[in-house]
Amino acid sequence: MRTKLFFITVLFCFAGSAVSGQMRGNLASSVGVSGGYVEDGYGIMGTFNFHPNRFQYFQISVLAAIAEDKGAQNIPYNIFTIQPGLYYRVFMAPRRKNFSLFLGGGGLFGYEVINNGSNELPTGALINGKSQFIYGLYLGAEMEIGLSNDFSLLVKANEYYHVNSDVGNFYPYVGVGLRYFLF
């Protein structure tokens, strides 16, 4: 019960911040894609960002992770999540202004598939975990290096907390990619 209350409180804080933010006429949108490492495997992330000003942006991202738990038995699993969040710029390079660091976070929901949906391994052993819907929170950091007016190099690092996952509660993602500014 406490975890659900904490989750709802954090979402309301982000929503309240979004509603109280002032629009300054610097509206922009961007899309990005990155690929990288997740625990025990690889992940790819697509993002859409809405920039109401130069200091923050709202992000919705989709993560697909393909991994394999390498314990006594190699058990494949996939995680697919959608993450709405809010990021704030905490640093900008003073001279060239082509380097920025953003910190943020938000909620997440998605689905995890363990052993392609089967609870039996090829050896006949049974898996206690099951494929299921998951939810939680995440914290993230993004470094952005401007390559031109339209493109930026992106380095992302997210730490996810899955409240009800059978794979594990804490789940990292680190990736590199490109961001394209639409307008």
Sequence and secondary structure as in RCSB ss.txt:
>XXXX:A:sequence
MRTKLFFITVLFCFAGSAVSGQMRGNLASSVGVSGGYVEDGYGIMGTFNFHPNRFQYFQISVLAAIAEDKGAQNI
PYNIFTIQPGLYYRVFMAPRRKNFSLFLGGGGLFGYEVINNGSNELPTGALINGKSQFIYGLYLGAEMEIGLSND
FSLLVKANEYYHVNSDVGNFYPYVGVGLRYFLF
>XXXX:A:secstr
 HHHHHHHHHHHHHHHHHHH    S  EEEEEEEEEEETTEEEEEEEEEEEEETTEEEEEEEEEEEEEEESSSEE
EEEEEEEEEEEEEEEEE TTT  EEEEEEEEEEEEEEEEGGG SB TTS B S   EEEEEEEEEEEEEEESSSS
EEEEEEEEEEEETT SS SEEEEEEEEEEEE  
